[in-house]
Amino acid sequence: MISSNPTIDVRIGEELDPKRLDDVLKRVITGLKGSPHIKQFPSGASNLTYLIGYDNRELVLRRPPLGAKAASAHSMIREYRVISALQKEYPAVPKTIFYTDDESMLGSEFYLMEKIEGVLVKDKIPADWDFTNSDRNRFSKIVFDKLIELHTVDYKAAGLGEFGKPQGYAERQIKGWNKRFANAQTPDVPGFEDVREWLAANIPDQASSTSPSALIHGDYRIDNVMLDPKDPFNVVAVLDWEMAALGDPLMDLSNALAYWVHSDDPPSLQGILKQPSDAPGMMRREDVIAYYGEKTGFDVSKWDFYEVYGYWRLVGILQQLYFRYVNKQTQDQRFADYGQATTQLGNYCRTLIAKSTL
């Protein structure tokens, strides 16, 4: 079986106490046999994800990262609630098992879900798939079709009508990411006050927008889309729902496209390439936007704002992770060069603003 979702030994500083874990899990789940074998999923840069193996069952455990974090970020109950509610309306989610905010159990809130067998495409499309350019184009459409399906799901029918406050979502996002960036400032990274001010001044008028409120994922990327090992054009699960909300679906699309780097993009974008969006045949960003607009009927004519927002949000994410590394809240070496990436991407936002007609 093709497997592109490997585990690693648990990273230093992110260990779980095996005895404490065993005691807790056997209290909340009946029938577990043997002792837990603990591994860690290496992908993701925020919430921590572990594979817990017993003699008769495998479980996935999610918990927040160590160190300081934004009050509204890394919410386990948000993840747990949304994927539990979506089981029928949008079944491409893992089956949830248990959630608790009782930090006395494992030292933090956490939740458990079933392990799903599937493939996560990381930096390369598996060679075993033997894709042609046409296959890669179809594959990229399948990925965005799943986002389109999410944005058009009846979230009220799923019981998520009170999941958030869609009115004012765009304004809250801009204020929130501007504030998070400022709070995570380090001396070696510019303040980008001009970018923050431009975004605040160009927030779309939601009352006149033709984009309805939608359930949005918040961190939609290829490596959060799990595929059927026997059919790579079938999505079996979408993972990592920590930023899910009700809001402007175009902001969700812009979040996804911030990671969608092409082979002819400038170095400032090449530095954040972590998925095979640059492979021959994959859809271009402009084609994705047109395809999305055609499929949803949403107005994509004001894309300048959304494009800058998508990259600026990524600037905020990278800077928060870099801040944690600089302040020794994590030893994860992946974050060591994020200050440079933040600066380059912030400057790219300035380039886009200079070209904007807004």
N, C-alpha and C positions, 0 to 999 in steps of 0.2 A: 504493500500500500504506500502511495506517495505520502510523505509527511513533511510539511513545511511549517510546522508549529512545534519546534523542539523545545525542550526545557534545559536548564542549566542548574548547577549547584547553586544554592542560595547565596546571594551576594553578601559580602562582609557587612555587618551592621543591619541587615534586614532579615536576620534569622528568626524563626519561630521555635519556641521551647517545645520539643517533641512530647514530653510527658504532659505538660499543661494542655497542649493541643489535643492530645489523645483523650484526656479526661473530659474536655469540653465537647468534642465531637461525639463521643460515645454517649454523652448525656442528651444531646439534641437530635441524634440520629440513631435509631435502633438497628441492631444487627451488624454493626461494623466488626470485622474480624481481623485480628493481628495488630501490629503496631504501624503507625503512619510512616510512610516513606515520603519525605518532603523535597520537592524540586520547585524551581521558580521559572516562570515564563519571562524571558529576557526582554521582550518587546514592551513598548509603553514607557513613558518617562515620568509618570505621575503615580497613580494608584499602583499598588503592588499586587501581583497575581501569582498564586502558588498552585501547584498540582499536588494534591494529597492522595497518596495511593495506599489503600488497604488491601488485604488479601482478596476481598470480594467486591471492592468498589473503588472507583476513582472520583474524587471531588475537586472542584476548583474553588479556592478561597480568595476573596478580594478584600483588601484593607487599604486605608489611606497611607500616603507616604509619611516618612518620619520628618520631623522638623516643622517649622512654621509654614502655614499655608493660608490661602485666602479663606475667609469664613464660609463663602458659598461654594467653594471648589471642593473636589474630591469627596462628594457626598455619596456615601454608601446607600442611604435610604432613597436618594433620588434614583440611583441606578436600579436598586432592587424594586422600587415601586413601578418604574416604567417598563422594565422587561417582564415583570409579573403580569402587568395589565395588558401587554401586547400579545400574549400567547395566542389569541384567536384572530385579532385584527391584523396582525403583522407577525406571523409565526416564526420569522427568521431571527429568533432570539433564544438564548439558552433557557432551560427550565430552572427556575429558582427553587431553593430548598429551605433556606433559613436566613434570617437577618437579626442582628441585635446591636443596640447602641450601648450595651452594658460593657464598659471598658474594663471592668474587673475580670472579665472572662479571658480575654487575650491581650489586653493592654490597649485596645482601640475598638471602635465599631468595626464590624465585618459582616460579610454575607457569604453564603455558600450556594453554588449552582452545580448542575450536572456538567460533566465534561462532554463536549461535542467533538466527534471525530470529523476532522476536516483539514483543509489546507489554508494556511495564511500565506499569501504572496508577500514577500518582503522586498528586497532590492532587485530581484530578478524573477521573471516568469520561469517556472520549472522547465528545464530542458526536455524532460520526459513528455511534456505536452506537445512538443514538436509543432508549435504554433507557426502559422504563416502570417503575413501582414494582415490579411483579411481576418484571421482568427483573433489577432491582437486588437483589431478595431472592434470586433464583436465583443470581445472580453471587456474592453473599456466601456462599451455601451451597457453591458450587463451590470457593471459596477454602478453606473449612474442611474440605471433603471431602478435599482433598489433604493436609491436615495429619493428618486421621484415617487416611488411607491409609498415611502414613508411620509413624504410631504403632502400626499393626497389621501392618507389614511383618515378614517373617521375617528379622531382621537376621543371625541365625546362618547361614541359608542363603546370605546375601550375603557371608559371610566376615568379618562384623564382630562375632563373638562375643567377641573379645578387644579390641574397640575402646575399652572403658572399664570402669570398675568401678561397676555400677549400685547395689550395696549402699552405703548411706551417701551417696548422691548429694545428697539434700535438705540434709543437714547440711553437706556440703562447699560447696554453693551459698550457704547463708546465711553461713557463716564466710568464704567467699571474697569475697562482695560486701560484707560488713561491713568486711573488711580493705582491699579496694580503695577503698572510699569513704574510709576513714580515711587511707589513703596519698595520696589525691588532695585532701585538705582544703585549702581556701583560706579566708582570714580572713573573707570576706564571706558564707560559707554556714554555717548551724548544723551542729552535730555529729550531731544526731538520735540520741543515745545511747539514748533511750527506744524508738525504732522498732527499732533493732538488737537491743536486749535482748528485746523482745516476740517478734520473729521467732525468735531463738535458743531462746526458752522454749516455742515452739509448733510446733516441727518435727514433722510427722506421723510416727507410728510405722510405719515401712515394713513391719515384720513383720505388722502387722494390716491393712495397706492392701489394697484389692481392685484397685488399679491396678498392673498388672505393669510390669516394666522395659520400656522401649521405646527405639528409636532416636529421638532428638529433634533437631530442627533448631537450636534455641537462639536464633534471631532471625527468627521467622516473621512476615512482614508482607505486606500486599498488594503493596508495591513490590519484594518479592523473589519474586513469583510472575509468571512470564512466560507470556503468553497467545498463542494462535494468532491471527495477524492476520486470518484469515478466519472464525474461530469463537471469540469471546471467552469461551465457556463451556468451552473446552478448554485445560487447562494444559499447556504444552509443556516448561516447565522451572521448577524451584525453584532460586534462586541463593543465594549467600553462606552457605556452610556452615562458617564459621570457628569457630562455637561448638557444632558437632554433638557429641553424646555419647550414652552409654547412661544412662538415668536415668528419673525420674518424668515421665511424659507430661503430667500436669496442670500441672507447672511450665512446660512448653513452651507449653501452652494459655494459661496466665496471662501469659507473656511476650507472646504475640500479642495478647491482649486489653488489655494495658496501652496499646497504640497505638490501640485501638478506641474512639474518642471519638464521643459523640453530640451532637446540636445542643443538647440541654437539659442537658448536663453543666456543672459549675461552671467558672469561669475557670481554675483550676489545671490542669484537663484540656484546656480549649480551647487553652491555650498550646502543647500538644504535638501538636495535630492536624496531621497531614501526609498523611493519606490520606482518601478519600471515605467513611469509615465513617458519616459523619453525613448522607449523602444519603438522600432519602426512599425507603423500601422496604428499605434495608439492615437485616439482622438486628440486634436488640438484643443486648447482652452476655448478658443472662439467657437469651435464646432460644438463643444460641450454646452456652452451657454445658449447657442441657437437651438440645439436639440432639446435642452431643458425647457426653454421658453415655448417651443412648439408642443411638447408633450404636456406641459402643465397649463399653458395659457397665461402664465404669469408675465408681467411686464419686466423685461430685462434691459430697457432702454437707458436706465440710469446706472449702468454698470460701473462707471468710474468710482463712485463712492464705495460700492461693494468690493471692488478689487483692492482699493487701498485699505479698507477695513480688514479684509482677509489677511493681508500681509502684516498689518499692524497688530492684529490679534496674535499672530504667530510670533511677532517681535516680543509681545508681552509674555507669552508662554516661555520662550527661550530665555528671556531675561529673568523670570522667576526661578527657572531651573538653575541658571548660572549663579544667581544670588544664593541659592541653597548650597551650591558647590563652594563658592567663595567663602561663605560663612561656616563651612565645615559641618553642614547639616546632612550632607550625603558625601560618600566617597566614590560615587559613580563617575568614573573617568570620562564617560560620554559627554558630560556637561562642561568639561574643562575649557573647551574652545567656543562655548556658546556666546561669550561676550563679543567676540569678533563677528560671529554670525549675526548677532543682534544688530551691531553697528552697520553691517553691510545691508541687511534687509531694511533697516530704518532709512538708510540713504536711498534705497530703491523706492520706498514709499514717496520720498521727496521727488524723485524722477517722475513717478506717475502723476503726482499732484501738479507738477509743472506742465504736463501734457493735457491735463483735464480741461474739459470745456464747461464744467459746472461753475 
